């Protein structure tokens, strides 16, 4: 399990097929990294999740 809550939320959003929530989380983490509010480990973990967790299709 990833140590960053944002990465856990990102994985949950991807698994649920919620591309809007996943994109919002990416934007928030990127903004925190850009302003040096977080170190690179959160962004690196998010990239790893992006590469390894497929976006599920929404059922509706």
PDBQT receptor file of N, H, CA, C and O in Angstrom, charges set to zero:
ATOM      1  N   UNK A   1       0.854  -1.175   0.000  1.00  0.00    +0.000 N 
ATOM      2  CA  UNK A   1       0.000   0.000   0.000  1.00  0.00    +0.000 C 
ATOM      3  C   UNK A   1       0.904   1.244   0.000  1.00  0.00    +0.000 C 
ATOM      4  O   UNK A   1       1.844   1.334   0.790  1.00  0.00    +0.000 OA
ATOM      5  N   UNK A   2       0.616   2.182  -0.877  1.00  0.00    +0.000 N 
ATOM      6  H   UNK A   2      -0.147   2.109  -1.519  1.00  0.00    +0.000 HD
ATOM      7  CA  UNK A   2       1.422   3.414  -0.930  1.00  0.00    +0.000 C 
ATOM      8  C   UNK A   2       1.310   4.212   0.370  1.00  0.00    +0.000 C 
ATOM      9  O   UNK A   2       0.268   4.213   1.025  1.00  0.00    +0.000 OA
ATOM     10  N   UNK A   3       2.397   4.889   0.729  1.00  0.00    +0.000 N 
ATOM     11  H   UNK A   3       3.244   4.889   0.196  1.00  0.00    +0.000 HD
ATOM     12  CA  UNK A   3       2.390   5.636   1.995  1.00  0.00    +0.000 C 
ATOM     13  C   UNK A   3       1.683   6.981   1.883  1.00  0.00    +0.000 C 
ATOM     14  O   UNK A   3       1.256   7.533   2.897  1.00  0.00    +0.000 OA
ATOM     15  N   UNK A   4       1.550   7.516   0.682  1.00  0.00    +0.000 N 
ATOM     16  H   UNK A   4       1.896   7.067  -0.142  1.00  0.00    +0.000 HD
ATOM     17  CA  UNK A   4       0.904   8.817   0.508  1.00  0.00    +0.000 C 
ATOM     18  C   UNK A   4      -0.602   8.639   0.295  1.00  0.00    +0.000 C 
ATOM     19  O   UNK A   4      -1.032   7.855  -0.550  1.00  0.00    +0.000 OA
ATOM     20  N   UNK A   5      -1.389   9.378   1.073  1.00  0.00    +0.000 N 
ATOM     21  H   UNK A   5      -1.039  10.015   1.760  1.00  0.00    +0.000 HD
ATOM     22  CA  UNK A   5      -2.846   9.299   0.936  1.00  0.00    +0.000 C 
ATOM     23  C   UNK A   5      -3.302   9.683  -0.461  1.00  0.00    +0.000 C 
ATOM     24  O   UNK A   5      -4.257   9.111  -0.987  1.00  0.00    +0.000 OA
ATOM     25  N   UNK A   6      -2.622  10.650  -1.064  1.00  0.00    +0.000 N 
ATOM     26  H   UNK A   6      -1.846  11.115  -0.637  1.00  0.00    +0.000 HD
ATOM     27  CA  UNK A   6      -3.000  11.090  -2.402  1.00  0.00    +0.000 C 
ATOM     28  C   UNK A   6      -2.840   9.964  -3.416  1.00  0.00    +0.000 C 
ATOM     29  O   UNK A   6      -3.657   9.827  -4.327  1.00  0.00    +0.000 OA
ATOM     30  N   UNK A   7      -1.804   9.167  -3.263  1.00  0.00    +0.000 N 
ATOM     31  H   UNK A   7      -1.140   9.278  -2.523  1.00  0.00    +0.000 HD
ATOM     32  CA  UNK A   7      -1.578   8.049  -4.188  1.00  0.00    +0.000 C 
ATOM     33  C   UNK A   7      -2.628   6.970  -3.963  1.00  0.00    +0.000 C 
ATOM     34  O   UNK A   7      -3.116   6.370  -4.920  1.00  0.00    +0.000 OA
ATOM     35  N   UNK A   8      -2.978   6.721  -2.713  1.00  0.00    +0.000 N 
ATOM     36  H   UNK A   8      -2.582   7.209  -1.935  1.00  0.00    +0.000 HD
ATOM     37  CA  UNK A   8      -4.048   5.763  -2.422  1.00  0.00    +0.000 C 
ATOM     38  C   UNK A   8      -5.365   6.224  -3.049  1.00  0.00    +0.000 C 
ATOM     39  O   UNK A   8      -6.097   5.420  -3.626  1.00  0.00    +0.000 OA
ATOM     40  N   UNK A   9      -5.664   7.522  -2.934  1.00  0.00    +0.000 N 
ATOM     41  H   UNK A   9      -5.070   8.175  -2.465  1.00  0.00    +0.000 HD
ATOM     42  CA  UNK A   9      -6.892   8.072  -3.523  1.00  0.00    +0.000 C 
ATOM     43  C   UNK A   9      -6.845   7.993  -5.043  1.00  0.00    +0.000 C 
ATOM     44  O   UNK A   9      -7.856   7.721  -5.691  1.00  0.00    +0.000 OA
ATOM     45  N   UNK A  10      -5.661   8.235  -5.608  1.00  0.00    +0.000 N 
ATOM     46  H   UNK A  10      -4.840   8.456  -5.082  1.00  0.00    +0.000 HD
ATOM     47  CA  UNK A  10      -5.494   8.159  -7.061  1.00  0.00    +0.000 C 
ATOM     48  C   UNK A  10      -5.765   6.733  -7.555  1.00  0.00    +0.000 C 
ATOM     49  O   UNK A  10      -6.469   6.537  -8.546  1.00  0.00    +0.000 OA
ATOM     50  N   UNK A  11      -5.206   5.748  -6.862  1.00  0.00    +0.000 N 
ATOM     51  H   UNK A  11      -4.634   5.906  -6.057  1.00  0.00    +0.000 HD
ATOM     52  CA  UNK A  11      -5.422   4.350  -7.247  1.00  0.00    +0.000 C 
ATOM     53  C   UNK A  11      -6.899   3.993  -7.131  1.00  0.00    +0.000 C 
ATOM     54  O   UNK A  11      -7.440   3.318  -8.007  1.00  0.00    +0.000 OA
ATOM     55  N   UNK A  12      -7.550   4.433  -6.076  1.00  0.00    +0.000 N 
ATOM     56  H   UNK A  12      -7.110   4.982  -5.365  1.00  0.00    +0.000 HD
ATOM     57  CA  UNK A  12      -8.983   4.169  -5.911  1.00  0.00    +0.000 C 
ATOM     58  C   UNK A  12      -9.791   4.808  -7.040  1.00  0.00    +0.000 C 
ATOM     59  O   UNK A  12     -10.727   4.199  -7.560  1.00  0.00    +0.000 OA
ATOM     60  N   UNK A  13      -9.431   6.026  -7.415  1.00  0.00    +0.000 N 
ATOM     61  H   UNK A  13      -8.671   6.520  -6.993  1.00  0.00    +0.000 HD
ATOM     62  CA  UNK A  13     -10.129   6.706  -8.508  1.00  0.00    +0.000 C 
ATOM     63  C   UNK A  13      -9.923   5.966  -9.824  1.00  0.00    +0.000 C 
ATOM     64  O   UNK A  13     -10.869   5.789 -10.591  1.00  0.00    +0.000 OA
ATOM     65  N   UNK A  14      -8.693   5.532 -10.089  1.00  0.00    +0.000 N 
ATOM     66  H   UNK A  14      -7.925   5.676  -9.466  1.00  0.00    +0.000 HD
ATOM     67  CA  UNK A  14      -8.414   4.778 -11.315  1.00  0.00    +0.000 C 
ATOM     68  C   UNK A  14      -9.192   3.467 -11.331  1.00  0.00    +0.000 C 
ATOM     69  O   UNK A  14      -9.768   3.089 -12.351  1.00  0.00    +0.000 OA
ATOM     70  N   UNK A  15      -9.205   2.781 -10.198  1.00  0.00    +0.000 N 
ATOM     71  H   UNK A  15      -8.737   3.088  -9.369  1.00  0.00    +0.000 HD
ATOM     72  CA  UNK A  15      -9.926   1.505 -10.130  1.00  0.00    +0.000 C 
ATOM     73  C   UNK A  15     -11.428   1.688 -10.312  1.00  0.00    +0.000 C 
ATOM     74  O   UNK A  15     -12.112   0.791 -10.805  1.00  0.00    +0.000 OA
ATOM     75  N   UNK A  16     -11.936   2.847  -9.915  1.00  0.00    +0.000 N 
ATOM     76  H   UNK A  16     -11.381   3.576  -9.515  1.00  0.00    +0.000 HD
ATOM     77  CA  UNK A  16     -13.366   3.137 -10.070  1.00  0.00    +0.000 C 
ATOM     78  C   UNK A  16     -13.690   3.697 -11.449  1.00  0.00    +0.000 C 
ATOM     79  O   UNK A  16     -14.860   3.881 -11.785  1.00  0.00    +0.000 OA
ATOM     80  N   UNK A  17     -12.661   3.969 -12.251  1.00  0.00    +0.000 N 
ATOM     81  H   UNK A  17     -11.711   3.820 -11.978  1.00  0.00    +0.000 HD
ATOM     82  CA  UNK A  17     -12.892   4.542 -13.576  1.00  0.00    +0.000 C 
ATOM     83  C   UNK A  17     -13.201   6.026 -13.540  1.00  0.00    +0.000 C 
ATOM     84  O   UNK A  17     -13.770   6.562 -14.491  1.00  0.00    +0.000 OA
ATOM     85  N   UNK A  18     -12.833   6.700 -12.451  1.00  0.00    +0.000 N 
ATOM     86  H   UNK A  18     -12.370   6.264 -11.679  1.00  0.00    +0.000 HD
ATOM     87  CA  UNK A  18     -13.132   8.113 -12.273  1.00  0.00    +0.000 C 
ATOM     88  C   UNK A  18     -11.939   8.956 -12.745  1.00  0.00    +0.000 C 
ATOM     89  O   UNK A  18     -11.091   9.353 -11.946  1.00  0.00    +0.000 OA
ATOM     90  N   UNK A  19     -11.893   9.218 -14.051  1.00  0.00    +0.000 N 
ATOM     91  H   UNK A  19     -12.583   8.896 -14.699  1.00  0.00    +0.000 HD
ATOM     92  CA  UNK A  19     -10.781   9.962 -14.642  1.00  0.00    +0.000 C 
ATOM     93  C   UNK A  19     -10.731  11.401 -14.135  1.00  0.00    +0.000 C 
ATOM     94  O   UNK A  19      -9.646  11.967 -14.007  1.00  0.00    +0.000 OA
ATOM     95  N   UNK A  20     -11.882  12.000 -13.846  1.00  0.00    +0.000 N 
ATOM     96  H   UNK A  20     -12.764  11.540 -13.950  1.00  0.00    +0.000 HD
ATOM     97  CA  UNK A  20     -11.905  13.380 -13.349  1.00  0.00    +0.000 C 
ATOM     98  C   UNK A  20     -11.213  13.486 -11.987  1.00  0.00    +0.000 C 
ATOM     99  O   UNK A  20     -10.411  14.392 -11.763  1.00  0.00    +0.000 OA
ATOM    100  N   UNK A  21     -11.523  12.568 -11.090  1.00  0.00    +0.000 N 
ATOM    101  H   UNK A  21     -12.174  11.832 -11.271  1.00  0.00    +0.000 HD
ATOM    102  CA  UNK A  21     -10.892  12.583  -9.765  1.00  0.00    +0.000 C 
ATOM    103  C   UNK A  21      -9.397  12.294  -9.876  1.00  0.00    +0.000 C 
ATOM    104  O   UNK A  21      -8.588  12.920  -9.191  1.00  0.00    +0.000 OA
ATOM    105  N   UNK A  22      -9.032  11.349 -10.736  1.00  0.00    +0.000 N 
ATOM    106  H   UNK A  22      -9.688  10.840 -11.292  1.00  0.00    +0.000 HD
ATOM    107  CA  UNK A  22      -7.614  11.027 -10.925  1.00  0.00    +0.000 C 
ATOM    108  C   UNK A  22      -6.860  12.244 -11.457  1.00  0.00    +0.000 C 
ATOM    109  O   UNK A  22      -5.754  12.534 -11.000  1.00  0.00    +0.000 OA
ATOM    110  N   UNK A  23      -7.436  12.945 -12.399  1.00  0.00    +0.000 N 
ATOM    111  H   UNK A  23      -8.334  12.710 -12.770  1.00  0.00    +0.000 HD
ATOM    112  CA  UNK A  23      -6.800  14.147 -12.962  1.00  0.00    +0.000 C 
ATOM    113  C   UNK A  23      -6.667  15.247 -11.916  1.00  0.00    +0.000 C 
ATOM    114  O   UNK A  23      -5.659  15.952 -11.872  1.00  0.00    +0.000 OA
ATOM    115  N   UNK A  24      -7.682  15.391 -11.079  1.00  0.00    +0.000 N 
ATOM    116  H   UNK A  24      -8.501  14.818 -11.115  1.00  0.00    +0.000 HD
ATOM    117  CA  UNK A  24      -7.639  16.401 -10.014  1.00  0.00    +0.000 C 
ATOM    118  C   UNK A  24      -6.513  16.099  -9.032  1.00  0.00    +0.000 C 
ATOM    119  O   UNK A  24      -5.800  17.003  -8.598  1.00  0.00    +0.000 OA
ATOM    120  N   UNK A  25      -6.359  14.838  -8.687  1.00  0.00    +0.000 N 
ATOM    121  H   UNK A  25      -6.938  14.103  -9.040  1.00  0.00    +0.000 HD
ATOM    122  CA  UNK A  25      -5.303  14.445  -7.751  1.00  0.00    +0.000 C 
ATOM    123  C   UNK A  25      -3.935  14.712  -8.361  1.00  0.00    +0.000 C 
ATOM    124  O   UNK A  25      -3.041  15.214  -7.679  1.00  0.00    +0.000 OA
ATOM    125  N   UNK A  26      -3.764  14.387  -9.623  1.00  0.00    +0.000 N 
ATOM    126  H   UNK A  26      -4.491  13.980 -10.177  1.00  0.00    +0.000 HD
ATOM    127  CA  UNK A  26      -2.490  14.658 -10.311  1.00  0.00    +0.000 C 
ATOM    128  C   UNK A  26      -2.191  16.152 -10.280  1.00  0.00    +0.000 C 
ATOM    129  O   UNK A  26      -1.059  16.554 -10.009  1.00  0.00    +0.000 OA
ATOM    130  N   UNK A  27      -3.196  16.975 -10.556  1.00  0.00    +0.000 N 
ATOM    131  H   UNK A  27      -4.115  16.649 -10.777  1.00  0.00    +0.000 HD
ATOM    132  CA  UNK A  27      -2.998  18.431 -10.556  1.00  0.00    +0.000 C 
ATOM    133  C   UNK A  27      -2.603  18.928  -9.163  1.00  0.00    +0.000 C 
ATOM    134  O   UNK A  27      -1.719  19.775  -9.036  1.00  0.00    +0.000 OA
ATOM    135  N   UNK A  28      -3.250  18.407  -8.126  1.00  0.00    +0.000 N 
ATOM    136  H   UNK A  28      -3.967  17.718  -8.229  1.00  0.00    +0.000 HD
ATOM    137  CA  UNK A  28      -2.945  18.827  -6.746  1.00  0.00    +0.000 C 
ATOM    138  C   UNK A  28      -1.525  18.437  -6.346  1.00  0.00    +0.000 C 
ATOM    139  O   UNK A  28      -0.804  19.244  -5.758  1.00  0.00    +0.000 OA
ATOM    140  N   UNK A  29      -1.121  17.215  -6.658  1.00  0.00    +0.000 N 
ATOM    141  H   UNK A  29      -1.706  16.559  -7.136  1.00  0.00    +0.000 HD
ATOM    142  CA  UNK A  29       0.220  16.754  -6.300  1.00  0.00    +0.000 C 
ATOM    143  C   UNK A  29       1.272  17.525  -7.088  1.00  0.00    +0.000 C 
ATOM    144  O   UNK A  29       2.306  17.909  -6.540  1.00  0.00    +0.000 OA
ATOM    145  N   UNK A  30       1.011  17.751  -8.366  1.00  0.00    +0.000 N 
ATOM    146  H   UNK A  30       0.171  17.440  -8.810  1.00  0.00    +0.000 HD
ATOM    147  CA  UNK A  30       1.941  18.513  -9.197  1.00  0.00    +0.000 C 
ATOM    148  C   UNK A  30       2.098  19.925  -8.665  1.00  0.00    +0.000 C 
ATOM    149  O   UNK A  30       3.210  20.453  -8.637  1.00  0.00    +0.000 OA
ATOM    150  N   UNK A  31       1.005  20.547  -8.242  1.00  0.00    +0.000 N 
ATOM    151  H   UNK A  31       0.101  20.118  -8.265  1.00  0.00    +0.000 HD
ATOM    152  CA  UNK A  31       1.064  21.903  -7.684  1.00  0.00    +0.000 C 
ATOM    153  C   UNK A  31       1.869  21.916  -6.390  1.00  0.00    +0.000 C 
ATOM    154  O   UNK A  31       2.665  22.827  -6.161  1.00  0.00    +0.000 OA
ATOM    155  N   UNK A  32       1.665  20.908  -5.543  1.00  0.00    +0.000 N 
ATOM    156  H   UNK A  32       1.018  20.168  -5.729  1.00  0.00    +0.000 HD
ATOM    157  CA  UNK A  32       2.439  20.837  -4.297  1.00  0.00    +0.000 C 
ATOM    158  C   UNK A  32       3.923  20.657  -4.588  1.00  0.00    +0.000 C 
ATOM    159  O   UNK A  32       4.769  21.254  -3.923  1.00  0.00    +0.000 OA
ATOM    160  N   UNK A  33       4.235  19.836  -5.580  1.00  0.00    +0.000 N 
ATOM    161  H   UNK A  33       3.548  19.351  -6.121  1.00  0.00    +0.000 HD
ATOM    162  CA  UNK A  33       5.636  19.629  -5.934  1.00  0.00    +0.000 C 
ATOM    163  C   UNK A  33       6.240  20.915  -6.526  1.00  0.00    +0.000 C 
ATOM    164  O   UNK A  33       7.377  21.271  -6.216  1.00  0.00    +0.000 OA
ATOM    165  N   UNK A  34       5.482  21.593  -7.365  1.00  0.00    +0.000 N 
ATOM    166  H   UNK A  34       4.558  21.304  -7.617  1.00  0.00    +0.000 HD
ATOM    167  CA  UNK A  34       5.965  22.824  -8.002  1.00  0.00    +0.000 C 
ATOM    168  C   UNK A  34       6.290  23.912  -6.995  1.00  0.00    +0.000 C 
ATOM    169  O   UNK A  34       7.212  24.701  -7.202  1.00  0.00    +0.000 OA
ATOM    170  N   UNK A  35       5.537  23.956  -5.908  1.00  0.00    +0.000 N 
ATOM    171  H   UNK A  35       4.788  23.315  -5.740  1.00  0.00    +0.000 HD
ATOM    172  CA  UNK A  35       5.766  24.964  -4.869  1.00  0.00    +0.000 C 
ATOM    173  C   UNK A  35       6.642  24.424  -3.750  1.00  0.00    +0.000 C 
ATOM    174  O   UNK A  35       6.830  25.081  -2.727  1.00  0.00    +0.000 OA
ATOM    175  N   UNK A  36       7.182  23.213  -3.949  1.00  0.00    +0.000 N 
ATOM    176  H   UNK A  36       7.029  22.679  -4.780  1.00  0.00    +0.000 HD
ATOM    177  CA  UNK A  36       8.065  22.559  -2.980  1.00  0.00    +0.000 C 
ATOM    178  C   UNK A  36       7.391  22.315  -1.627  1.00  0.00    +0.000 C 
ATOM    179  O   UNK A  36       8.048  22.300  -0.586  1.00  0.00    +0.000 OA
ATOM    180  N   UNK A  37       6.062  22.125  -1.662  1.00  0.00    +0.000 N 
ATOM    181  H   UNK A  37       5.528  22.138  -2.508  1.00  0.00    +0.000 HD
ATOM    182  CA  UNK A  37       5.330  21.775  -0.453  1.00  0.00    +0.000 C 
ATOM    183  C   UNK A  37       5.530  20.295  -0.140  1.00  0.00    +0.000 C 
ATOM    184  O   UNK A  37       5.331  19.865   0.996  1.00  0.00    +0.000 OA
ATOM    185  N   UNK A  38       5.918  19.530  -1.132  1.00  0.00    +0.000 N 
ATOM    186  H   UNK A  38       6.079  19.879  -2.055  1.00  0.00    +0.000 HD
ATOM    187  CA  UNK A  38       6.187  18.102  -0.962  1.00  0.00    +0.000 C 
ATOM    188  C   UNK A  38       7.494  17.770  -1.662  1.00  0.00    +0.000 C 
ATOM    189  O   UNK A  38       7.930  18.479  -2.569  1.00  0.00    +0.000 OA
ATOM    190  N   UNK A  39       8.109  16.686  -1.226  1.00  0.00    +0.000 N 
ATOM    191  H   UNK A  39       7.756  16.110  -0.489  1.00  0.00    +0.000 HD
ATOM    192  CA  UNK A  39       9.324  16.251  -1.914  1.00  0.00    +0.000 C 
ATOM    193  C   UNK A  39       8.936  15.416  -3.134  1.00  0.00    +0.000 C 
ATOM    194  O   UNK A  39       7.751  15.235  -3.414  1.00  0.00    +0.000 OA
ATOM    195  N   UNK A  40       9.895  14.928  -3.829  1.00  0.00    +0.000 N 
ATOM    196  H   UNK A  40      10.858  15.075  -3.601  1.00  0.00    +0.000 HD
ATOM    197  CA  UNK A  40       9.615  14.194  -5.057  1.00  0.00    +0.000 C 
ATOM    198  C   UNK A  40       9.068  12.800  -4.858  1.00  0.00    +0.000 C 
ATOM    199  O   UNK A  40       8.630  12.174  -5.823  1.00  0.00    +0.000 OA
ATOM    200  N   UNK A  41       9.077  12.286  -3.622  1.00  0.00    +0.000 N 
ATOM    201  H   UNK A  41       9.432  12.795  -2.838  1.00  0.00    +0.000 HD
ATOM    202  CA  UNK A  41       8.620  10.913  -3.416  1.00  0.00    +0.000 C 
ATOM    203  C   UNK A  41       7.127  10.750  -3.704  1.00  0.00    +0.000 C 
ATOM    204  O   UNK A  41       6.705   9.718  -4.227  1.00  0.00    +0.000 OA
ATOM    205  N   UNK A  42       6.334  11.754  -3.367  1.00  0.00    +0.000 N 
ATOM    206  H   UNK A  42       6.677  12.592  -2.941  1.00  0.00    +0.000 HD
ATOM    207  CA  UNK A  42       4.889  11.674  -3.625  1.00  0.00    +0.000 C 
ATOM    208  C   UNK A  42       4.627  11.662  -5.129  1.00  0.00    +0.000 C 
ATOM    209  O   UNK A  42       3.821  10.873  -5.620  1.00  0.00    +0.000 OA
ATOM    210  N   UNK A  43       5.308  12.536  -5.848  1.00  0.00    +0.000 N 
ATOM    211  H   UNK A  43       5.963  13.177  -5.449  1.00  0.00    +0.000 HD
ATOM    212  CA  UNK A  43       5.129  12.600  -7.297  1.00  0.00    +0.000 C 
ATOM    213  C   UNK A  43       5.640  11.324  -7.955  1.00  0.00    +0.000 C 
ATOM    214  O   UNK A  43       5.017  10.828  -8.894  1.00  0.00    +0.000 OA
ATOM    215  N   UNK A  44       6.755  10.784  -7.484  1.00  0.00    +0.000 N 
ATOM    216  H   UNK A  44       7.261  11.186  -6.721  1.00  0.00    +0.000 HD
ATOM    217  CA  UNK A  44       7.301   9.541  -8.030  1.00  0.00    +0.000 C 
ATOM    218  C   UNK A  44       6.339   8.381  -7.799  1.00  0.00    +0.000 C 
ATOM    219  O   UNK A  44       6.141   7.554  -8.689  1.00  0.00    +0.000 OA
ATOM    220  N   UNK A  45       5.747   8.313  -6.625  1.00  0.00    +0.000 N 
ATOM    221  H   UNK A  45       5.908   8.985  -5.902  1.00  0.00    +0.000 HD
ATOM    222  CA  UNK A  45       4.785   7.252  -6.322  1.00  0.00    +0.000 C 
ATOM    223  C   UNK A  45       3.542   7.394  -7.194  1.00  0.00    +0.000 C 
ATOM    224  O   UNK A  45       2.961   6.394  -7.617  1.00  0.00    +0.000 OA
ATOM    225  N   UNK A  46       3.138   8.614  -7.459  1.00  0.00    +0.000 N 
ATOM    226  H   UNK A  46       3.610   9.426  -7.115  1.00  0.00    +0.000 HD
ATOM    227  CA  UNK A  46       1.986   8.862  -8.320  1.00  0.00    +0.000 C 
ATOM    228  C   UNK A  46       2.287   8.429  -9.755  1.00  0.00    +0.000 C 
ATOM    229  O   UNK A  46       1.433   7.840 -10.417  1.00  0.00    +0.000 OA
ATOM    230  N   UNK A  47       3.480   8.714 -10.231  1.00  0.00    +0.000 N 
ATOM    231  H   UNK A  47       4.174   9.192  -9.693  1.00  0.00    +0.000 HD
ATOM    232  CA  UNK A  47       3.884   8.286 -11.571  1.00  0.00    +0.000 C 
ATOM    233  C   UNK A  47       3.889   6.766 -11.653  1.00  0.00    +0.000 C 
ATOM    234  O   UNK A  47       3.412   6.197 -12.634  1.00  0.00    +0.000 OA
ATOM    235  N   UNK A  48       4.419   6.113 -10.642  1.00  0.00    +0.000 N 
ATOM    236  H   UNK A  48       4.807   6.575  -9.845  1.00  0.00    +0.000 HD
ATOM    237  CA  UNK A  48       4.440   4.654 -10.628  1.00  0.00    +0.000 C 
ATOM    238  C   UNK A  48       3.018   4.100 -10.684  1.00  0.00    +0.000 C 
ATOM    239  O   UNK A  48       2.755   3.146 -11.415  1.00  0.00    +0.000 OA
ATOM    240  N   UNK A  49       2.105   4.689  -9.921  1.00  0.00    +0.000 N 
ATOM    241  H   UNK A  49       2.320   5.465  -9.327  1.00  0.00    +0.000 HD
ATOM    242  CA  UNK A  49       0.709   4.243  -9.937  1.00  0.00    +0.000 C 
ATOM    243  C   UNK A  49       0.094   4.478 -11.314  1.00  0.00    +0.000 C 
ATOM    244  O   UNK A  49      -0.688   3.660 -11.799  1.00  0.00    +0.000 OA
ATOM    245  N   UNK A  50       0.449   5.587 -11.933  1.00  0.00    +0.000 N 
ATOM    246  H   UNK A  50       1.085   6.251 -11.539  1.00  0.00    +0.000 HD
ATOM    247  CA  UNK A  50      -0.075   5.893 -13.264  1.00  0.00    +0.000 C 
ATOM    248  C   UNK A  50       0.366   4.848 -14.282  1.00  0.00    +0.000 C 
ATOM    249  O   UNK A  50      -0.391   4.492 -15.185  1.00  0.00    +0.000 OA
ATOM    250  N   UNK A  51       1.581   4.365 -14.132  1.00  0.00    +0.000 N 
ATOM    251  H   UNK A  51       2.195   4.654 -13.398  1.00  0.00    +0.000 HD
ATOM    252  CA  UNK A  51       2.119   3.391 -15.078  1.00  0.00    +0.000 C 
ATOM    253  C   UNK A  51       1.651   1.966 -14.803  1.00  0.00    +0.000 C 
ATOM    254  O   UNK A  51       1.692   1.122 -15.699  1.00  0.00    +0.000 OA
ATOM    255  N   UNK A  52       1.211   1.687 -13.594  1.00  0.00    +0.000 N 
ATOM    256  H   UNK A  52       1.177   2.372 -12.866  1.00  0.00    +0.000 HD
ATOM    257  CA  UNK A  52       0.883   0.306 -13.230  1.00  0.00    +0.000 C 
ATOM    258  C   UNK A  52      -0.599   0.030 -12.978  1.00  0.00    +0.000 C 
ATOM    259  O   UNK A  52      -1.012  -1.130 -12.958  1.00  0.00    +0.000 OA
ATOM    260  N   UNK A  53      -1.401   1.070 -12.787  1.00  0.00    +0.000 N 
ATOM    261  H   UNK A  53      -1.066   2.012 -12.803  1.00  0.00    +0.000 HD
ATOM    262  CA  UNK A  53      -2.828   0.869 -12.495  1.00  0.00    +0.000 C 
ATOM    263  C   UNK A  53      -3.644   1.338 -13.700  1.00  0.00    +0.000 C 
ATOM    264  O   UNK A  53      -3.715   2.536 -13.976  1.00  0.00    +0.000 OA
ATOM    265  N   UNK A  54      -4.255   0.399 -14.414  1.00  0.00    +0.000 N 
ATOM    266  H   UNK A  54      -4.197  -0.574 -14.191  1.00  0.00    +0.000 HD
ATOM    267  CA  UNK A  54      -5.061   0.802 -15.577  1.00  0.00    +0.000 C 
ATOM    268  C   UNK A  54      -6.341   1.524 -15.141  1.00  0.00    +0.000 C 
ATOM    269  O   UNK A  54      -6.885   1.262 -14.069  1.00  0.00    +0.000 OA
ATOM    270  N   UNK A  55      -6.797   2.420 -15.983  1.00  0.00    +0.000 N 
ATOM    271  H   UNK A  55      -6.355   2.633 -16.854  1.00  0.00    +0.000 HD
ATOM    272  CA  UNK A  55      -8.055   3.124 -15.722  1.00  0.00    +0.000 C 
ATOM    273  C   UNK A  55      -9.196   2.193 -16.075  1.00  0.00    +0.000 C 
ATOM    274  O   UNK A  55      -9.341   1.784 -17.227  1.00  0.00    +0.000 OA
ATOM    275  N   UNK A  56      -9.999   1.860 -15.093  1.00  0.00    +0.000 N 
ATOM    276  H   UNK A  56      -9.882   2.191 -14.157  1.00  0.00    +0.000 HD
ATOM    277  CA  UNK A  56     -11.144   0.980 -15.317  1.00  0.00    +0.000 C 
ATOM    278  C   UNK A  56     -12.212   1.722 -16.102  1.00  0.00    +0.000 C 
ATOM    279  O   UNK A  56     -12.252   2.953 -16.098  1.00  0.00    +0.000 OA
ATOM    280  N   UNK A  57     -13.055   0.993 -16.760  1.00  0.00    +0.000 N 
ATOM    281  H   UNK A  57     -13.022  -0.007 -16.764  1.00  0.00    +0.000 HD
ATOM    282  CA  UNK A  57     -14.152   1.636 -17.472  1.00  0.00    +0.000 C 
ATOM    283  C   UNK A  57     -15.301   1.837 -16.502  1.00  0.00    +0.000 C 
ATOM    284  O   UNK A  57     -15.621   0.965 -15.694  1.00  0.00    +0.000 OA
ATOM    285  N   UNK A  58     -15.920   3.026 -16.602  1.00  0.00    +0.000 N 
ATOM    286  H   UNK A  58     -15.660   3.734 -17.258  1.00  0.00    +0.000 HD
ATOM    287  CA  UNK A  58     -17.052   3.330 -15.729  1.00  0.00    +0.000 C 
ATOM    288  C   UNK A  58     -18.257   2.505 -16.159  1.00  0.00    +0.000 C 
ATOM    289  O   UNK A  58     -18.528   2.331 -17.347  1.00  0.00    +0.000 OA
ATOM    290  N   UNK A  59     -18.949   2.020 -15.186  1.00  0.00    +0.000 N 
ATOM    291  H   UNK A  59     -18.729   2.162 -14.221  1.00  0.00    +0.000 HD
ATOM    292  CA  UNK A  59     -20.194   1.307 -15.465  1.00  0.00    +0.000 C 
ATOM    293  C   UNK A  59     -21.347   2.229 -15.190  1.00  0.00    +0.000 C 
ATOM    294  O   UNK A  59     -21.428   2.809 -14.108  1.00  0.00    +0.000 OA
ATOM    295  N   UNK A  60     -22.215   2.376 -16.109  1.00  0.00    +0.000 N 
ATOM    296  H   UNK A  60     -22.149   1.904 -16.988  1.00  0.00    +0.000 HD
ATOM    297  CA  UNK A  60     -23.288   3.314 -15.857  1.00  0.00    +0.000 C 
ATOM    298  C   UNK A  60     -24.488   2.935 -16.489  1.00  0.00    +0.000 C 
ATOM    299  O   UNK A  60     -25.495   3.633 -16.369  1.00  0.00    +0.000 OA
TER     300      UNK A  60
